[in-house]
Amino acid sequence: MAKQKACKKCRTIYEGVKCPKCGSIEAVDNFKGKVAILNTEESEIAKNLEIKEKGIYATRLR
Ligand SMILES: [Zn+2]
């Protein structure tokens, strides 16, 4: 199983060489917490993390 990592820029969790959302290769693999954002308009977490698109995100990066 490939190791999951979180994009440093947009917090998207992904596997592979670069972020599928923003294309950044800067990532951390020891992120904490995982949250699925389904509705950015109604999600407090999305607001707090400044997430604009639905997806799976890391809540805390280290
Ligand atoms: Zn990204």
N, CA, C, O and the ligand as a Tripos MOL2 file, in Angstrom:
@<TRIPOS>MOLECULE
protein
  249   247    63     0     0
PROTEIN
NO_CHARGES

@<TRIPOS>ATOM
      1 N           0.8380   -1.1950    0.0000 N.3       1 MET1
      2 CA          0.0000    0.0000    0.0000 C.3       1 MET1
      3 C           0.8800    1.2550    0.0000 C.2       1 MET1
      4 O           1.7940    1.3890    0.8130 O.2       1 MET1
      5 N           0.5950    2.1310   -0.8910 N.am      2 ALA2
      6 CA          1.3740    3.3660   -0.9910 C.3       2 ALA2
      7 C           1.1270    4.2490    0.2230 C.2       2 ALA2
      8 O           0.0430    4.2530    0.8060 O.2       2 ALA2
      9 N           2.1470    4.9850    0.5810 N.am      3 LYS3
     10 CA          2.0170    5.8430    1.7440 C.3       3 LYS3
     11 C           1.2690    7.1240    1.3820 C.2       3 LYS3
     12 O           1.5180    7.7590    0.3580 O.2       3 LYS3
     13 N           0.3590    7.4640    2.2570 N.am      4 GLN4
     14 CA         -0.3930    8.6900    2.0180 C.3       4 GLN4
     15 C           0.3560    9.8830    2.5700 C.2       4 GLN4
     16 O           1.0290    9.7980    3.5970 O.2       4 GLN4
     17 N           0.2270   10.9830    1.8750 N.am      5 LYS5
     18 CA          0.8220   12.2040    2.3830 C.3       5 LYS5
     19 C          -0.1360   13.3620    2.1700 C.2       5 LYS5
     20 O          -1.1150   13.2670    1.4300 O.2       5 LYS5
     21 N           0.1800   14.4490    2.8390 N.am      6 ALA6
     22 CA         -0.6910   15.6140    2.7560 C.3       6 ALA6
     23 C           0.0530   16.7670    2.1070 C.2       6 ALA6
     24 O           1.2000   17.0580    2.4440 O.2       6 ALA6
     25 N          -0.6090   17.4020    1.1880 N.am      7 CYS7
     26 CA         -0.0370   18.5540    0.4900 C.3       7 CYS7
     27 C           0.1730   19.7070    1.4580 C.2       7 CYS7
     28 O          -0.7130   20.0520    2.2400 O.2       7 CYS7
     29 N           1.3580   20.2960    1.3920 N.am      8 LYS8
     30 CA          1.6580   21.4120    2.2830 C.3       8 LYS8
     31 C           0.8520   22.6490    1.9370 C.2       8 LYS8
     32 O           0.5430   23.4660    2.8050 O.2       8 LYS8
     33 N           0.5220   22.7790    0.6890 N.am      9 LYS9
     34 CA         -0.1840   23.9830    0.2460 C.3       9 LYS9
     35 C          -1.6760   23.9300    0.5030 C.2       9 LYS9
     36 O          -2.2520   24.8580    1.0700 O.2       9 LYS9
     37 N          -2.3060   22.8280    0.0810 N.am     10 CYS10
     38 CA         -3.7710   22.8050    0.1660 C.3      10 CYS10
     39 C          -4.3180   21.7280    1.0890 C.2      10 CYS10
     40 O          -5.5330   21.5900    1.2250 O.2      10 CYS10
     41 N          -3.4190   20.9440    1.7410 N.am     11 ARG11
     42 CA         -3.8090   19.9290    2.7150 C.3      11 ARG11
     43 C          -4.4630   18.6880    2.1310 C.2      11 ARG11
     44 O          -4.8530   17.7990    2.8880 O.2      11 ARG11
     45 N          -4.5960   18.5970    0.8420 N.am     12 THR12
     46 CA         -5.1810   17.4060    0.2410 C.3      12 THR12
     47 C          -4.3410   16.1750    0.5650 C.2      12 THR12
     48 O          -3.1120   16.2080    0.5050 O.2      12 THR12
     49 N          -5.0290   15.0900    0.9090 N.am     13 ILE13
     50 CA         -4.3280   13.8360    1.1670 C.3      13 ILE13
     51 C          -4.2940   13.0250   -0.1270 C.2      13 ILE13
     52 O          -5.3220   12.8320   -0.7770 O.2      13 ILE13
     53 N          -3.1250   12.5620   -0.4850 N.am     14 TYR14
     54 CA         -2.9950   11.8260   -1.7450 C.3      14 TYR14
     55 C          -1.8520   10.8360   -1.6840 C.2      14 TYR14
     56 O          -1.0350   10.8450   -0.7630 O.2      14 TYR14
     57 N          -1.8190    9.9750   -2.7000 N.am     15 GLU15
     58 CA         -0.7030    9.0540   -2.8720 C.3      15 GLU15
     59 C          -0.0940    9.3700   -4.2210 C.2      15 GLU15
     60 O          -0.8100    9.7190   -5.1600 O.2      15 GLU15
     61 N           1.2080    9.2540   -4.3280 N.am     16 GLY16
     62 CA          1.8290    9.5240   -5.6100 C.3      16 GLY16
     63 C           2.8640   10.6120   -5.5080 C.2      16 GLY16
     64 O           3.2930   10.9730   -4.4120 O.2      16 GLY16
     65 N           3.2700   11.1380   -6.6510 N.am     17 VAL17
     66 CA          4.3900   12.0750   -6.6540 C.3      17 VAL17
     67 C           3.9960   13.5270   -6.4280 C.2      17 VAL17
     68 O           4.7680   14.3020   -5.8630 O.2      17 VAL17
     69 N           2.8050   13.8970   -6.8660 N.am     18 LYS18
     70 CA          2.4100   15.2760   -6.6270 C.3      18 LYS18
     71 C           0.9380   15.4130   -6.3330 C.2      18 LYS18
     72 O           0.1430   14.5110   -6.6000 O.2      18 LYS18
     73 N           0.5910   16.5440   -5.7840 N.am     19 CYS19
     74 CA         -0.7820   16.8070   -5.3910 C.3      19 CYS19
     75 C          -1.6920   16.8610   -6.6200 C.2      19 CYS19
     76 O          -1.4270   17.6200   -7.5520 O.2      19 CYS19
     77 N          -2.7500   16.0700   -6.6280 N.am     20 PRO20
     78 CA         -3.6660   16.0770   -7.7740 C.3      20 PRO20
     79 C          -4.4690   17.3710   -7.8790 C.2      20 PRO20
     80 O          -5.0110   17.6820   -8.9390 O.2      20 PRO20
     81 N          -4.5450   18.1140   -6.7970 N.am     21 LYS21
     82 CA         -5.3470   19.3370   -6.8190 C.3      21 LYS21
     83 C          -4.5610   20.5620   -7.2650 C.2      21 LYS21
     84 O          -4.9680   21.2730   -8.1840 O.2      21 LYS21
     85 N          -3.4340   20.7990   -6.6070 N.am     22 CYS22
     86 CA         -2.7060   22.0270   -6.9250 C.3      22 CYS22
     87 C          -1.3820   21.7660   -7.6320 C.2      22 CYS22
     88 O          -0.7220   22.7040   -8.0780 O.2      22 CYS22
     89 N          -0.9850   20.4860   -7.7380 N.am     23 GLY23
     90 CA          0.2280   20.1630   -8.4760 C.3      23 GLY23
     91 C           1.5210   20.3490   -7.6950 C.2      23 GLY23
     92 O           2.6110   20.1760   -8.2410 O.2      23 GLY23
     93 N           1.4010   20.7020   -6.4170 N.am     24 SER24
     94 CA          2.5970   20.9080   -5.5990 C.3      24 SER24
     95 C           3.2610   19.5770   -5.2550 C.2      24 SER24
     96 O           2.5850   18.5680   -5.0580 O.2      24 SER24
     97 N           4.5770   19.5870   -5.1870 N.am     25 ILE25
     98 CA          5.2640   18.3650   -4.7650 C.3      25 ILE25
     99 C           5.7040   18.4610   -3.3040 C.2      25 ILE25
    100 O           6.3150   17.5370   -2.7670 O.2      25 ILE25
    101 N           5.3910   19.5700   -2.6820 N.am     26 GLU26
    102 CA          5.7200   19.7250   -1.2710 C.3      26 GLU26
    103 C           4.6460   19.0580   -0.4240 C.2      26 GLU26
    104 O           3.4800   19.4520   -0.4500 O.2      26 GLU26
    105 N           5.0610   18.0330    0.3320 N.am     27 ALA27
    106 CA          4.0880   17.2950    1.1170 C.3      27 ALA27
    107 C           4.7050   16.8040    2.4140 C.2      27 ALA27
    108 O           5.9240   16.6800    2.5320 O.2      27 ALA27
    109 N           3.8610   16.5300    3.3670 N.am     28 VAL28
    110 CA          4.3250   15.9300    4.6170 C.3      28 VAL28
    111 C           3.6490   14.5750    4.7780 C.2      28 VAL28
    112 O           2.4620   14.4170    4.4920 O.2      28 VAL28
    113 N           4.4330   13.5930    5.2460 N.am     29 ASP29
    114 CA          3.8220   12.2770    5.3960 C.3      29 ASP29
    115 C           3.4540   11.9590    6.8430 C.2      29 ASP29
    116 O           2.8930   10.9010    7.1280 O.2      29 ASP29
    117 N           3.7660   12.8630    7.7370 N.am     30 ASN30
    118 CA          3.3540   12.6240    9.1280 C.3      30 ASN30
    119 C           2.2990   13.6330    9.5540 C.2      30 ASN30
    120 O           2.4120   14.2850   10.5920 O.2      30 ASN30
    121 N           1.2830   13.7400    8.7320 N.am     31 PHE31
    122 CA          0.1770   14.6300    9.0660 C.3      31 PHE31
    123 C          -0.7120   14.0070   10.1300 C.2      31 PHE31
    124 O          -0.7030   12.7940   10.3420 O.2      31 PHE31
    125 N          -1.4800   14.8660   10.7940 N.am     32 LYS32
    126 CA         -2.3850   14.3920   11.8380 C.3      32 LYS32
    127 C          -3.8250   14.6720   11.4520 C.2      32 LYS32
    128 O          -4.1760   15.7680   11.0160 O.2      32 LYS32
    129 N          -4.6350   13.6620   11.6240 N.am     33 GLY33
    130 CA         -6.0530   13.8650   11.4160 C.3      33 GLY33
    131 C          -6.4230   13.8640    9.9500 C.2      33 GLY33
    132 O          -5.6370   14.2630    9.0900 O.2      33 GLY33
    133 N          -7.6050   13.4200    9.6870 N.am     34 LYS34
    134 CA         -8.0720   13.3160    8.3220 C.3      34 LYS34
    135 C          -9.5310   13.7220    8.3380 C.2      34 LYS34
    136 O         -10.2980   13.2630    9.1850 O.2      34 LYS34
    137 N          -9.9130   14.5670    7.4220 N.am     35 VAL35
    138 CA        -11.3020   14.9850    7.4160 C.3      35 VAL35
    139 C         -11.8180   15.0180    5.9820 C.2      35 VAL35
    140 O         -11.1430   15.4920    5.0680 O.2      35 VAL35
    141 N         -13.0230   14.5050    5.8110 N.am     36 ALA36
    142 CA        -13.6400   14.5410    4.4910 C.3      36 ALA36
    143 C         -14.5640   15.7420    4.4190 C.2      36 ALA36
    144 O         -15.5170   15.8440    5.1920 O.2      36 ALA36
    145 N         -14.2920   16.6360    3.5120 N.am     37 ILE37
    146 CA        -15.1360   17.8150    3.3280 C.3      37 ILE37
    147 C         -16.0530   17.5480    2.1350 C.2      37 ILE37
    148 O         -15.5940   17.3720    1.0060 O.2      37 ILE37
    149 N         -17.3360   17.5220    2.4060 N.am     38 LEU38
    150 CA        -18.2840   17.2400    1.3320 C.3      38 LEU38
    151 C         -18.9850   18.5030    0.8640 C.2      38 LEU38
    152 O         -19.3250   18.6520   -0.3100 O.2      38 LEU38
    153 N         -19.1900   19.3950    1.8010 N.am     39 ASN39
    154 CA        -19.8640   20.6360    1.4590 C.3      39 ASN39
    155 C         -19.0990   21.8060    2.0790 C.2      39 ASN39
    156 O         -19.2150   22.0700    3.2760 O.2      39 ASN39
    157 N         -18.3320   22.4910    1.2670 N.am     40 THR40
    158 CA        -17.4730   23.5510    1.7910 C.3      40 THR40
    159 C         -18.2890   24.7320    2.3200 C.2      40 THR40
    160 O         -17.8380   25.4490    3.2120 O.2      40 THR40
    161 N         -19.4740   24.9310    1.7760 N.am     41 GLU41
    162 CA        -20.3030   26.0570    2.1940 C.3      41 GLU41
    163 C         -20.7930   25.9020    3.6310 C.2      41 GLU41
    164 O         -20.8660   26.8720    4.3850 O.2      41 GLU41
    165 N         -21.1250   24.6700    3.9940 N.am     42 GLU42
    166 CA        -21.7400   24.4480    5.2960 C.3      42 GLU42
    167 C         -20.8020   23.8870    6.3380 C.2      42 GLU42
    168 O         -21.2070   23.6640    7.4790 O.2      42 GLU42
    169 N         -19.5610   23.6570    5.9710 N.am     43 SER43
    170 CA        -18.6330   23.0360    6.8990 C.3      43 SER43
    171 C         -17.7890   24.0570    7.6450 C.2      43 SER43
    172 O         -17.0840   24.8670    7.0440 O.2      43 SER43
    173 N         -17.8770   23.9980    8.9700 N.am     44 GLU44
    174 CA        -17.0660   24.8870    9.7970 C.3      44 GLU44
    175 C         -15.5860   24.5490    9.6440 C.2      44 GLU44
    176 O         -14.7220   25.4260    9.6450 O.2      44 GLU44
    177 N         -15.3230   23.2480    9.5130 N.am     45 ILE45
    178 CA        -13.9280   22.8150    9.3610 C.3      45 ILE45
    179 C         -13.3450   23.3790    8.0780 C.2      45 ILE45
    180 O         -12.2100   23.8570    8.0550 O.2      45 ILE45
    181 N         -14.1170   23.3210    7.0270 N.am     46 ALA46
    182 CA        -13.6600   23.8600    5.7450 C.3      46 ALA46
    183 C         -13.3440   25.3450    5.8740 C.2      46 ALA46
    184 O         -12.3590   25.8320    5.3200 O.2      46 ALA46
    185 N         -14.1840   26.0490    6.6030 N.am     47 LYS47
    186 CA        -13.9410   27.4790    6.8070 C.3      47 LYS47
    187 C         -12.6690   27.7130    7.5930 C.2      47 LYS47
    188 O         -11.8460   28.5600    7.2440 O.2      47 LYS47
    189 N         -12.5230   26.9410    8.6670 N.am     48 ASN48
    190 CA        -11.3430   27.1020    9.5030 C.3      48 ASN48
    191 C         -10.0530   26.7850    8.7480 C.2      48 ASN48
    192 O          -9.0260   27.4360    8.9400 O.2      48 ASN48
    193 N         -10.1270   25.7890    7.9010 N.am     49 LEU49
    194 CA         -8.9240   25.3800    7.1760 C.3      49 LEU49
    195 C          -8.7920   26.0950    5.8350 C.2      49 LEU49
    196 O          -7.8340   25.8790    5.0920 O.2      49 LEU49
    197 N          -9.7590   26.9410    5.5420 N.am     50 GLU50
    198 CA         -9.7750   27.6750    4.2770 C.3      50 GLU50
    199 C          -9.7670   26.7440    3.0700 C.2      50 GLU50
    200 O          -9.0010   26.9200    2.1230 O.2      50 GLU50
    201 N         -10.6350   25.7600    3.1360 N.am     51 ILE51
    202 CA        -10.7590   24.7900    2.0560 C.3      51 ILE51
    203 C         -11.9140   25.1870    1.1510 C.2      51 ILE51
    204 O         -13.0150   25.4800    1.6170 O.2      51 ILE51
    205 N         -11.6480   25.1900   -0.1340 N.am     52 LYS52
    206 CA        -12.6530   25.6830   -1.0760 C.3      52 LYS52
    207 C         -13.2620   24.5850   -1.9400 C.2      52 LYS52
    208 O         -14.2670   24.8020   -2.6170 O.2      52 LYS52
    209 N         -12.6520   23.4170   -1.9130 N.am     53 GLU53
    210 CA        -13.1570   22.3230   -2.7340 C.3      53 GLU53
    211 C         -13.3860   21.0990   -1.8700 C.2      53 GLU53
    212 O         -12.6850   20.8980   -0.8770 O.2      53 GLU53
    213 N         -14.3660   20.2750   -2.2400 N.am     54 LYS54
    214 CA        -14.5860   19.0660   -1.4620 C.3      54 LYS54
    215 C         -13.4480   18.0720   -1.6970 C.2      54 LYS54
    216 O         -12.7810   18.0860   -2.7310 O.2      54 LYS54
    217 N         -13.2560   17.2190   -0.7070 N.am     55 GLY55
    218 CA        -12.1610   16.2660   -0.7950 C.3      55 GLY55
    219 C         -11.7530   15.7860    0.5830 C.2      55 GLY55
    220 O         -12.4190   16.0750    1.5780 O.2      55 GLY55
    221 N         -10.6490   15.0480    0.6330 N.am     56 ILE56
    222 CA        -10.1520   14.5700    1.9160 C.3      56 ILE56
    223 C          -8.8930   15.3490    2.2750 C.2      56 ILE56
    224 O          -7.9390   15.4210    1.4990 O.2      56 ILE56
    225 N          -8.9160   15.9220    3.4560 N.am     57 TYR57
    226 CA         -7.8290   16.8160    3.8600 C.3      57 TYR57
    227 C          -7.2440   16.4240    5.2070 C.2      57 TYR57
    228 O          -7.9000   15.7870    6.0310 O.2      57 TYR57
    229 N          -6.0020   16.8180    5.4090 N.am     58 ALA58
    230 CA         -5.3710   16.6430    6.7030 C.3      58 ALA58
    231 C          -5.7380   17.8310    7.5700 C.2      58 ALA58
    232 O          -5.7290   18.9730    7.1100 O.2      58 ALA58
    233 N          -6.0630   17.5560    8.8360 N.am     59 THR59
    234 CA         -6.4470   18.6590    9.7090 C.3      59 THR59
    235 C          -5.2220   19.3670   10.2900 C.2      59 THR59
    236 O          -5.2630   20.5610   10.5860 O.2      59 THR59
    237 N          -4.1540   18.6270   10.4440 N.am     60 ARG60
    238 CA         -2.9430   19.2490   10.9930 C.3      60 ARG60
    239 C          -1.6950   18.7540   10.2860 C.2      60 ARG60
    240 O          -1.4830   17.5500   10.1390 O.2      60 ARG60
    241 N          -0.8830   19.6830    9.8560 N.am     61 LEU61
    242 CA          0.3630   19.3240    9.1990 C.3      61 LEU61
    243 C           1.5210   19.5740   10.1600 C.2      61 LEU61
    244 O           1.4700   20.4660   11.0070 O.2      61 LEU61
    245 N           2.5490   18.7720   10.0070 N.am     62 ARG62
    246 CA          3.7000   18.9930   10.8650 C.3      62 ARG62
    247 C           4.9640   19.1910   10.0560 C.2      62 ARG62
    248 O           6.0370   19.3910   10.6250 O.2      62 ARG62
    249 ZN         -2.1350   20.6010   -3.0270 Zn       63 ZN63
@<TRIPOS>BOND
     1     1     2 1
     2     2     3 1
     3     3     4 2
     4     3     5 am
     5     5     6 1
     6     6     7 1
     7     7     8 2
     8     7     9 am
     9     9    10 1
    10    10    11 1
    11    11    12 2
    12    11    13 am
    13    13    14 1
    14    14    15 1
    15    15    16 2
    16    15    17 am
    17    17    18 1
    18    18    19 1
    19    19    20 2
    20    19    21 am
    21    21    22 1
    22    22    23 1
    23    23    24 2
    24    23    25 am
    25    25    26 1
    26    26    27 1
    27    27    28 2
    28    27    29 am
    29    29    30 1
    30    30    31 1
    31    31    32 2
    32    31    33 am
    33    33    34 1
    34    34    35 1
    35    35    36 2
    36    35    37 am
    37    37    38 1
    38    38    39 1
    39    39    40 2
    40    39    41 am
    41    41    42 1
    42    42    43 1
    43    43    44 2
    44    43    45 am
    45    45    46 1
    46    46    47 1
    47    47    48 2
    48    47    49 am
    49    49    50 1
    50    50    51 1
    51    51    52 2
    52    51    53 am
    53    53    54 1
    54    54    55 1
    55    55    56 2
    56    55    57 am
    57    57    58 1
    58    58    59 1
    59    59    60 2
    60    59    61 am
    61    61    62 1
    62    62    63 1
    63    63    64 2
    64    63    65 am
    65    65    66 1
    66    66    67 1
    67    67    68 2
    68    67    69 am
    69    69    70 1
    70    70    71 1
    71    71    72 2
    72    71    73 am
    73    73    74 1
    74    74    75 1
    75    75    76 2
    76    75    77 am
    77    77    78 1
    78    78    79 1
    79    79    80 2
    80    79    81 am
    81    81    82 1
    82    82    83 1
    83    83    84 2
    84    83    85 am
    85    85    86 1
    86    86    87 1
    87    87    88 2
    88    87    89 am
    89    89    90 1
    90    90    91 1
    91    91    92 2
    92    91    93 am
    93    93    94 1
    94    94    95 1
    95    95    96 2
    96    95    97 am
    97    97    98 1
    98    98    99 1
    99    99   100 2
   100    99   101 am
   101   101   102 1
   102   102   103 1
   103   103   104 2
   104   103   105 am
   105   105   106 1
   106   106   107 1
   107   107   108 2
   108   107   109 am
   109   109   110 1
   110   110   111 1
   111   111   112 2
   112   111   113 am
   113   113   114 1
   114   114   115 1
   115   115   116 2
   116   115   117 am
   117   117   118 1
   118   118   119 1
   119   119   120 2
   120   119   121 am
   121   121   122 1
   122   122   123 1
   123   123   124 2
   124   123   125 am
   125   125   126 1
   126   126   127 1
   127   127   128 2
   128   127   129 am
   129   129   130 1
   130   130   131 1
   131   131   132 2
   132   131   133 am
   133   133   134 1
   134   134   135 1
   135   135   136 2
   136   135   137 am
   137   137   138 1
   138   138   139 1
   139   139   140 2
   140   139   141 am
   141   141   142 1
   142   142   143 1
   143   143   144 2
   144   143   145 am
   145   145   146 1
   146   146   147 1
   147   147   148 2
   148   147   149 am
   149   149   150 1
   150   150   151 1
   151   151   152 2
   152   151   153 am
   153   153   154 1
   154   154   155 1
   155   155   156 2
   156   155   157 am
   157   157   158 1
   158   158   159 1
   159   159   160 2
   160   159   161 am
   161   161   162 1
   162   162   163 1
   163   163   164 2
   164   163   165 am
   165   165   166 1
   166   166   167 1
   167   167   168 2
   168   167   169 am
   169   169   170 1
   170   170   171 1
   171   171   172 2
   172   171   173 am
   173   173   174 1
   174   174   175 1
   175   175   176 2
   176   175   177 am
   177   177   178 1
   178   178   179 1
   179   179   180 2
   180   179   181 am
   181   181   182 1
   182   182   183 1
   183   183   184 2
   184   183   185 am
   185   185   186 1
   186   186   187 1
   187   187   188 2
   188   187   189 am
   189   189   190 1
   190   190   191 1
   191   191   192 2
   192   191   193 am
   193   193   194 1
   194   194   195 1
   195   195   196 2
   196   195   197 am
   197   197   198 1
   198   198   199 1
   199   199   200 2
   200   199   201 am
   201   201   202 1
   202   202   203 1
   203   203   204 2
   204   203   205 am
   205   205   206 1
   206   206   207 1
   207   207   208 2
   208   207   209 am
   209   209   210 1
   210   210   211 1
   211   211   212 2
   212   211   213 am
   213   213   214 1
   214   214   215 1
   215   215   216 2
   216   215   217 am
   217   217   218 1
   218   218   219 1
   219   219   220 2
   220   219   221 am
   221   221   222 1
   222   222   223 1
   223   223   224 2
   224   223   225 am
   225   225   226 1
   226   226   227 1
   227   227   228 2
   228   227   229 am
   229   229   230 1
   230   230   231 1
   231   231   232 2
   232   231   233 am
   233   233   234 1
   234   234   235 1
   235   235   236 2
   236   235   237 am
   237   237   238 1
   238   238   239 1
   239   239   240 2
   240   239   241 am
   241   241   242 1
   242   242   243 1
   243   243   244 2
   244   243   245 am
   245   245   246 1
   246   246   247 1
   247   247   248 2
@<TRIPOS>SUBSTRUCTURE
     1 MET1         2 RESIDUE 1 A MET
     2 ALA2         6 RESIDUE 1 A ALA
     3 LYS3        10 RESIDUE 1 A LYS
     4 GLN4        14 RESIDUE 1 A GLN
     5 LYS5        18 RESIDUE 1 A LYS
     6 ALA6        22 RESIDUE 1 A ALA
     7 CYS7        26 RESIDUE 1 A CYS
     8 LYS8        30 RESIDUE 1 A LYS
     9 LYS9        34 RESIDUE 1 A LYS
    10 CYS10       38 RESIDUE 1 A CYS
    11 ARG11       42 RESIDUE 1 A ARG
    12 THR12       46 RESIDUE 1 A THR
    13 ILE13       50 RESIDUE 1 A ILE
    14 TYR14       54 RESIDUE 1 A TYR
    15 GLU15       58 RESIDUE 1 A GLU
    16 GLY16       62 RESIDUE 1 A GLY
    17 VAL17       66 RESIDUE 1 A VAL
    18 LYS18       70 RESIDUE 1 A LYS
    19 CYS19       74 RESIDUE 1 A CYS
    20 PRO20       78 RESIDUE 1 A PRO
    21 LYS21       82 RESIDUE 1 A LYS
    22 CYS22       86 RESIDUE 1 A CYS
    23 GLY23       90 RESIDUE 1 A GLY
    24 SER24       94 RESIDUE 1 A SER
    25 ILE25       98 RESIDUE 1 A ILE
    26 GLU26      102 RESIDUE 1 A GLU
    27 ALA27      106 RESIDUE 1 A ALA
    28 VAL28      110 RESIDUE 1 A VAL
    29 ASP29      114 RESIDUE 1 A ASP
    30 ASN30      118 RESIDUE 1 A ASN
    31 PHE31      122 RESIDUE 1 A PHE
    32 LYS32      126 RESIDUE 1 A LYS
    33 GLY33      130 RESIDUE 1 A GLY
    34 LYS34      134 RESIDUE 1 A LYS
    35 VAL35      138 RESIDUE 1 A VAL
    36 ALA36      142 RESIDUE 1 A ALA
    37 ILE37      146 RESIDUE 1 A ILE
    38 LEU38      150 RESIDUE 1 A LEU
    39 ASN39      154 RESIDUE 1 A ASN
    40 THR40      158 RESIDUE 1 A THR
    41 GLU41      162 RESIDUE 1 A GLU
    42 GLU42      166 RESIDUE 1 A GLU
    43 SER43      170 RESIDUE 1 A SER
    44 GLU44      174 RESIDUE 1 A GLU
    45 ILE45      178 RESIDUE 1 A ILE
    46 ALA46      182 RESIDUE 1 A ALA
    47 LYS47      186 RESIDUE 1 A LYS
    48 ASN48      190 RESIDUE 1 A ASN
    49 LEU49      194 RESIDUE 1 A LEU
    50 GLU50      198 RESIDUE 1 A GLU
    51 ILE51      202 RESIDUE 1 A ILE
    52 LYS52      206 RESIDUE 1 A LYS
    53 GLU53      210 RESIDUE 1 A GLU
    54 LYS54      214 RESIDUE 1 A LYS
    55 GLY55      218 RESIDUE 1 A GLY
    56 ILE56      222 RESIDUE 1 A ILE
    57 TYR57      226 RESIDUE 1 A TYR
    58 ALA58      230 RESIDUE 1 A ALA
    59 THR59      234 RESIDUE 1 A THR
    60 ARG60      238 RESIDUE 1 A ARG
    61 LEU61      242 RESIDUE 1 A LEU
    62 ARG62      246 RESIDUE 1 A ARG
    63 ZN63       249 GROUP 0 **** ****
